[in-house]
Amino acid sequence: MKKGIVTVLGKDSVGIIAKICSYMSERNVNVLDISQTIVDGYFNMMMVVDLNNSTEPLASMTVGLETLGRDIGVVVRLQHEDIFNAMHRI
């Protein structure tokens, strides 16, 4: 399975999860797992997504999510699971 890791960070506001999930749904990306916290008004979310049936290439979605993040005031990153794991090895 081709998986991606989506991270979202920024000031909390209404609709962040809905907008990110809608973006993914419109591209046939399934959310496999999601974790989110709000600490002192700061929003942090991590999602594991299934990219197998995506209707858009990973590179294009990465740019699209970064743009969406700027529009809603958060930083959004999408990485292939292998890249994410390699970056976070001890």
C-alpha positions in Angstrom: 0.0 0.0 0.0 1.3 3.5 -0.9 0.8 5.6 2.2 1.4 9.3 2.9 1.8 11.3 6.1 0.1 14.7 6.3 1.1 17.1 9.1 -0.8 20.3 9.9 0.4 23.0 12.4 -0.8 26.4 13.2 -3.2 28.6 15.2 -6.5 26.8 15.8 -9.6 27.9 13.9 -12.9 26.4 12.9 -12.9 24.0 9.9 -9.2 23.0 9.6 -9.9 19.2 9.8 -12.9 19.5 7.5 -11.0 21.5 4.8 -8.0 19.1 4.8 -10.3 16.0 4.7 -12.4 17.5 2.0 -9.3 18.1 -0.1 -8.3 14.5 0.3 -11.7 13.1 -0.4 -12.0 15.1 -3.6 -8.8 13.3 -4.8 -10.0 9.8 -3.7 -7.4 9.7 -0.8 -8.6 7.6 2.2 -7.7 8.7 5.7 -6.4 5.6 7.5 -5.6 7.2 10.9 -5.8 10.7 12.3 -4.6 12.3 15.5 -5.0 15.9 16.5 -4.4 18.1 19.5 -4.8 21.6 20.5 -2.3 23.1 23.0 -2.8 26.6 24.2 -4.6 27.6 21.0 -2.2 25.8 18.6 -3.5 23.1 16.4 -1.4 20.0 15.5 -2.6 17.1 13.4 -1.0 14.1 11.8 -2.8 11.9 9.3 -1.8 8.6 7.7 -3.5 8.4 4.3 -3.8 5.7 1.6 -2.6 7.1 -1.8 -3.2 4.0 -3.9 -6.4 5.3 -5.6 -5.5 8.9 -5.7 -6.7 10.8 -8.8 -3.8 13.3 -8.5 0.0 12.7 -8.3 1.7 13.1 -4.9 3.8 16.1 -6.0 0.7 18.0 -7.2 -1.2 17.2 -4.0 1.8 18.4 -1.9 1.7 21.8 -3.6 -2.1 21.9 -3.4 -2.1 21.2 0.4 0.7 23.8 1.0 -1.5 26.3 -0.8 -4.6 25.3 1.1 -2.7 25.6 4.3 -1.6 29.1 3.5 -5.2 30.0 2.7 -6.5 28.8 6.1 -3.5 30.0 8.1 -1.7 26.7 8.9 1.4 24.8 7.6 0.4 21.6 5.8 3.0 19.0 4.6 2.4 15.8 2.7 5.2 13.2 2.4 5.4 9.7 1.2 5.6 7.3 4.1 9.1 6.1 3.2 10.5 9.7 3.1 8.8 10.5 6.4 10.2 7.4 8.1 13.7 8.0 6.7 13.7 11.6 8.0 12.6 10.5 11.5 15.0 7.6 12.1 17.2 7.8 15.2 
